[in-house]
Amino acid sequence: MIIPIRTETPVRRTPTANCALIALNVFCFLILDGWGQPDLLRFKLQRLMLHTDFPSLHEFVTYQFIHADWMHLLGNMLFLWVFGNAVNAKMGHAAYVLFYLGGGVFAACGFSLGAGADLLGASGSIAGITTAYLVLFPRSRITVLYWLFFIGTFEVPAMIMIGIKIILWDNMIAPSIGSVGNVATGAHLAGYLFGFVASVAMLLIRALPRDQFDLLALLKRWKRRQAYRQMMADPQARAQAQFGRVARPMVASPQQQAREETRLDRVSELRTQVGESLERGDLASAANLYEQLVAADTGQCLSARSQMLVAREFFATGRYPQAAAAFERYLASYAASGEANEIRLLLGIVYARDLHQYETAEKHLATAYHELRDPSRRDQCCHWLSLVRSALGKSVPDPPG
């Protein structure tokens, strides 16, 4: 048996709404079931459970907060805790609660279309939260607890755990072969559909903040790779991209095309992994992955913020050649940025003090001196420029004007 116990997605906002929903579910169970009072149990079954034959409107909401037994409650609350915290942090509190309730209502409607049984439990709502997590964090990894003859944990990508194991196996394949008990698979599937479609729609209309990790960004990168491959399938275009317009067409073998596609996939995967490491605040891993990225494609440069973070990590850990190369790529791509002159000053110091490449240091320091506006920075730049020119055997004139 395997169950998810946590995700690697950082939660940057206290998931107050999710904790409140969990507390409300537990409170309802303790009040209605914990005391074992016949009147309370009768009230739960007659007034709060969803009766699909003749439902009352309030039952589409109340059924989401009652459960059959302790195992039913604990299983649902575990899934809500694992997947709900990150979704709550992404959506905000009010939108998250409405999303939870909307998923439950949609799940109840879907269940009512195909079954004559009654319905209780939060699993339809949680199904919507689960696929919302898949849409918002498709490249994340989930830690899974397993036990058979022994107990342990392992990590699995969210797309495999949610898409294949939870949705496909638990709610489609297993019920068809009769390996599950009294499970409302219709409510689950309707909830999954709601969560997926609603969260994608919220991303499309910008009701949720977009980033490079969500499903739409993943699809956008995939389409770019496909377009690039289609363009590079033309030998003339491939030759021009590599050698310029004067190049002669060259025909690549199928083996060469396959190697190039593999390389492009590797480059895209590494860029994504670097971004995920930076998002987690794991600068060391990001720097190591960036080195692999540059080895796979020497022309790669990250976004301005990401490139800066990686370059500063190299500098902070004393990897000065890598830091210099990363800062050079930053300047090549973002020469007009507000930090460019600070970077030129830092590069000049690194080339002079740590790498002893005085000609290159002089070039960066001279450029920085003309552009810097802060007097203390100009004095620092002038000091290092004088040291560099002395090392080169040049006379040291007055500071450049």
C-alpha positions in Angstrom: 0.0 0.0 0.0 1.3 3.5 -0.8 0.0 6.9 0.3 1.4 10.4 -0.2 2.7 12.1 2.9 4.2 15.4 1.7 5.3 17.4 -1.3 8.4 19.3 -2.1 6.5 22.5 -3.0 7.4 25.3 -0.6 4.5 26.9 1.2 5.2 30.7 1.4 2.0 31.7 3.1 0.4 30.1 6.2 -2.5 27.9 4.8 -5.0 29.2 7.3 -8.0 28.4 5.2 -6.9 24.8 4.7 -6.2 24.3 8.4 -9.7 25.7 9.1 -11.3 23.3 6.7 -9.5 20.4 8.3 -10.5 21.5 11.7 -14.1 21.9 10.7 -14.2 18.4 9.3 -12.7 17.0 12.5 -15.1 19.0 14.6 -18.1 17.8 12.7 -17.0 14.2 13.1 -16.4 14.6 16.9 -19.8 16.2 17.4 -21.8 13.9 15.3 -20.0 10.6 15.6 -17.6 10.8 18.5 -20.2 10.8 21.2 -22.2 8.0 19.6 -25.6 9.6 20.3 -28.4 8.1 18.3 -30.1 11.4 17.8 -27.0 13.0 16.4 -26.3 10.1 14.1 -29.9 10.1 12.9 -29.6 13.9 12.2 -26.4 13.4 10.2 -27.9 10.6 8.1 -31.2 12.3 7.5 -30.4 16.0 7.2 -26.7 16.3 6.3 -25.9 13.5 4.0 -26.6 14.0 0.3 -29.7 12.0 -0.8 -29.4 11.7 -4.5 -33.0 10.7 -5.1 -34.5 13.8 -3.5 -31.7 16.1 -2.4 -32.1 19.4 -0.6 -29.9 22.3 -1.7 -28.0 22.5 1.6 -27.0 18.8 1.3 -24.7 19.7 -1.6 -22.6 21.5 1.0 -23.2 19.7 4.3 -22.3 16.3 2.9 -18.7 17.6 2.4 -18.1 17.8 6.1 -19.4 14.5 7.4 -17.7 11.1 7.2 -18.5 7.4 7.7 -15.8 6.5 10.2 -12.4 7.4 11.6 -10.5 5.8 8.6 -12.7 7.7 6.1 -11.9 11.0 7.9 -8.2 10.4 8.4 -7.6 9.4 4.8 -9.4 12.5 3.5 -7.7 14.9 5.9 -4.3 13.5 5.0 -4.8 14.2 1.3 -6.3 17.6 2.1 -3.2 18.4 4.2 -0.7 17.1 1.6 -2.1 18.8 -1.4 -4.2 21.6 0.0 -1.5 23.7 1.8 0.3 24.6 -1.4 -2.9 25.3 -3.3 -4.2 27.4 -0.5 -0.9 29.4 -0.5 -1.2 29.9 -4.2 -4.9 30.9 -4.4 -5.4 32.8 -1.2 -7.8 32.0 1.6 -11.2 33.2 0.2 -10.7 31.8 -3.3 -9.4 28.5 -1.9 -12.5 28.0 0.3 -14.8 28.8 -2.7 -12.8 26.4 -4.8 -13.1 23.6 -2.2 -16.9 24.1 -1.9 -17.3 24.4 -5.7 -15.4 21.2 -6.2 -17.6 19.4 -3.7 -20.8 20.7 -5.3 -19.6 19.7 -8.8 -18.6 16.3 -7.5 -22.0 15.7 -5.9 -23.7 16.7 -9.2 -21.5 14.2 -11.1 -22.2 11.5 -8.6 -26.0 12.1 -8.7 -26.0 11.5 -12.5 -24.7 8.0 -12.3 -25.8 6.6 -8.9 -28.9 6.2 -6.8 -26.9 5.9 -3.5 -26.4 8.5 -0.9 -23.1 10.4 -0.5 -21.0 11.7 2.3 -17.4 12.7 2.8 -14.9 15.4 1.6 -13.3 13.3 -1.1 -15.0 15.0 -4.0 -13.8 18.4 -2.8 -10.3 17.0 -2.1 -10.3 15.5 -5.6 -10.6 19.0 -7.0 -7.8 20.3 -4.8 -5.6 17.4 -5.9 -5.9 18.2 -9.6 -5.5 21.9 -8.9 -2.2 21.0 -7.3 -1.3 19.0 -10.5 -2.0 22.0 -12.7 -0.2 24.5 -10.5 2.9 22.3 -9.6 3.1 19.6 -12.3 6.9 19.2 -12.0 7.0 18.8 -8.3 7.8 15.5 -6.5 5.7 13.8 -3.9 7.1 11.7 -1.0 5.2 8.5 -0.7 5.0 6.1 2.2 4.8 2.4 1.4 4.5 -0.8 3.4 4.4 -4.4 2.3 6.9 -6.5 4.3 8.7 -3.4 5.4 8.0 0.3 5.6 9.9 3.1 3.7 9.5 6.2 1.6 10.4 7.2 -2.0 9.7 10.2 -4.2 7.7 10.2 -7.4 6.8 13.0 -9.8 3.4 14.6 -9.2 2.2 13.8 -12.7 2.8 10.1 -12.1 1.4 9.9 -8.6 -1.7 12.0 -9.3 -2.4 11.3 -12.9 -1.6 7.6 -13.1 -1.9 6.2 -9.6 -4.6 8.3 -7.9 -6.8 9.1 -10.9 -6.3 6.4 -13.4 -5.6 3.3 -11.2 -7.6 4.1 -8.0 -10.7 5.5 -9.7 -10.8 3.9 -13.1 -8.9 0.7 -13.4 -9.3 -0.7 -9.9 -13.1 -0.2 -9.8 -13.5 -2.0 -13.1 -11.8 -5.1 -11.8 -13.6 -5.0 -8.5 -10.6 -4.3 -6.2 -12.1 -1.4 -4.3 -14.9 -1.3 -1.7 -17.7 1.2 -1.2 -15.9 4.2 -2.9 -17.8 7.0 -4.7 -15.6 7.0 -7.8 -18.2 9.0 -9.7 -17.8 11.9 -7.2 -14.0 11.5 -7.3 -13.8 11.7 -11.1 -16.2 14.7 -11.2 -14.1 16.4 -8.6 -10.9 15.8 -10.5 -12.5 17.2 -13.7 -13.6 20.3 -11.8 -10.2 20.9 -10.2 -8.3 20.5 -13.5 -10.6 22.7 -15.7 -11.2 25.4 -13.1 -7.6 25.8 -12.2 -6.5 25.9 -15.8 -9.2 28.5 -16.5 -8.1 30.6 -13.5 -4.5 30.6 -14.9 -5.7 31.6 -18.4 -7.7 34.6 -17.1 -4.9 35.5 -14.7 -7.1 35.0 -11.6 -4.1 33.0 -10.3 -0.6 34.3 -10.6 1.4 32.6 -13.4 4.9 31.3 -13.1 7.4 29.1 -14.9 6.3 26.0 -13.0 2.6 25.7 -13.8 1.0 23.4 -16.4 0.5 26.1 -19.0 4.1 27.2 -18.8 5.1 23.5 -19.2 2.9 23.2 -22.3 4.3 26.5 -23.7 7.9 25.2 -23.4 6.8 21.9 -25.1 5.3 23.8 -28.0 8.4 25.9 -28.4 10.5 22.7 -28.5 8.2 21.2 -31.1 8.3 24.3 -33.2 12.1 24.5 -33.0 12.4 20.8 -34.0 10.1 21.4 -36.9 12.1 24.4 -38.0 15.4 22.5 -37.6 14.1 19.6 -39.6 14.9 21.7 -42.7 18.7 21.2 -43.4 18.9 24.7 -44.9 17.5 26.3 -41.7 19.7 24.2 -39.5 22.8 25.1 -41.5 21.9 28.8 -41.3 21.3 28.6 -37.6 24.7 27.1 -37.0 26.9 28.8 -39.6 25.0 31.9 -40.9 23.3 32.7 -44.1 26.3 31.8 -46.3 26.2 28.2 -45.1 25.6 25.4 -47.5 22.7 23.1 -46.8 23.7 20.0 -44.9 21.6 16.9 -44.5 21.7 15.3 -41.0 21.4 11.6 -40.5 18.5 10.2 -38.5 21.0 9.4 -35.7 22.2 13.0 -35.7 18.6 14.3 -35.5 17.9 11.9 -32.7 21.0 13.1 -30.8 20.0 16.8 -31.3 16.4 16.1 -30.0 17.8 14.4 -27.0 20.1 17.3 -26.3 17.3 19.8 -26.6 15.2 17.8 -24.2 18.1 17.7 -21.8 18.6 21.5 -22.1 14.9 22.1 -21.4 14.8 19.7 -18.5 17.9 21.3 -16.9 16.5 24.9 -17.3 13.4 23.7 -15.5 15.4 22.0 -12.7 17.5 25.1 -12.2 14.3 27.2 -11.8 12.8 24.7 -9.4 16.0 24.7 -7.3 16.0 28.5 -7.1 12.3 28.5 -6.2 13.1 26.2 -3.3 16.0 28.4 -2.3 18.5 25.6 -2.9 21.2 27.7 -4.5 23.9 25.0 -4.4 21.8 22.6 -6.5 20.9 25.4 -8.9 24.5 26.3 -9.5 25.5 22.6 -10.1 22.6 22.2 -12.5 23.5 25.4 -14.3 27.0 24.0 -14.9 25.4 21.0 -16.5 23.2 23.3 -18.6 26.1 25.3 -19.9 28.0 22.1 -20.7 25.0 20.9 -22.7 24.6 24.3 -24.5 27.2 27.0 -24.1 24.8 29.7 -25.3 22.3 29.2 -22.4 21.4 32.2 -20.2 18.7 32.2 -17.5 16.3 35.0 -16.7 18.0 38.1 -15.3 17.1 37.2 -11.7 18.0 33.6 -12.0 21.3 34.3 -13.8 22.2 36.7 -11.1 21.4 34.3 -8.2 23.5 31.5 -9.8 26.4 33.8 -10.5 26.4 35.2 -7.0 26.3 31.6 -5.6 29.4 30.7 -7.6 31.1 33.9 -6.3 30.1 33.2 -2.7 31.4 29.7 -2.8 34.8 30.7 -4.3 34.2 29.2 -7.8 35.5 32.3 -9.5 35.9 31.1 -13.0 32.3 29.9 -13.0 31.2 33.1 -11.4 33.0 35.2 -14.0 31.5 33.2 -16.9 28.0 33.5 -15.4 28.4 37.2 -14.9 29.7 37.6 -18.4 26.6 35.9 -19.8 24.4 38.2 -17.6 26.1 41.3 -19.2 25.8 39.8 -22.7 22.0 39.3 -22.3 21.1 42.2 -19.9 23.6 44.9 -20.6 21.0 47.6 -20.0 19.9 46.4 -16.6 20.3 48.6 -13.6 22.8 46.2 -12.0 25.1 46.0 -15.1 27.7 48.5 -13.8 27.9 46.9 -10.4 28.5 43.6 -12.2 31.3 45.2 -14.3 32.9 46.4 -11.1 32.6 43.0 -9.5 33.9 41.3 -12.6 36.9 43.6 -12.8 37.8 42.7 -9.2 37.3 39.0 -9.7 39.5 39.0 -12.9 42.2 41.1 -11.1 42.3 39.6 -7.6 41.2 36.0 -8.2 41.9 35.1 -11.8 44.9 37.4 -12.5 43.5 38.3 -16.0 44.5 41.9 -15.9 43.6 42.9 -19.5 40.0 41.7 -19.0 39.9 43.3 -15.6 41.0 46.6 -17.0 38.3 46.6 -19.7 35.5 46.0 -17.2 36.8 48.5 -14.6 37.3 51.3 -17.1 33.8 50.8 -18.4 32.3 50.7 -14.9 34.1 53.8 -13.8 32.6 55.9 -16.6 29.1 54.6 -15.8 29.0 54.4 -12.0 27.3 57.2 -10.1 28.0 56.3 -6.5 31.1 58.1 -5.3 32.3 55.3 -3.0 31.9 52.8 -5.9 33.8 55.1 -8.2 36.6 55.3 -5.7 36.7 51.6 -5.3 36.8 51.2 -9.1 39.6 53.7 -9.4 41.6 51.9 -6.8 41.4 48.6 -8.6 41.9 50.2 -12.0 45.2 51.7 -10.7 46.3 48.3 -9.3 45.5 46.6 -12.6 47.4 49.1 -14.7 50.4 48.8 -12.4 50.3 45.0 -12.8 50.2 45.5 -16.6 53.3 47.8 -16.4 51.3 50.8 -17.6 51.7 54.2 -16.2 48.9 55.1 -13.9 47.3 58.4 -15.1 44.8 60.5 -13.2 41.5 58.7 -12.7 39.5 58.6 -16.0 37.0 61.4 -16.2 
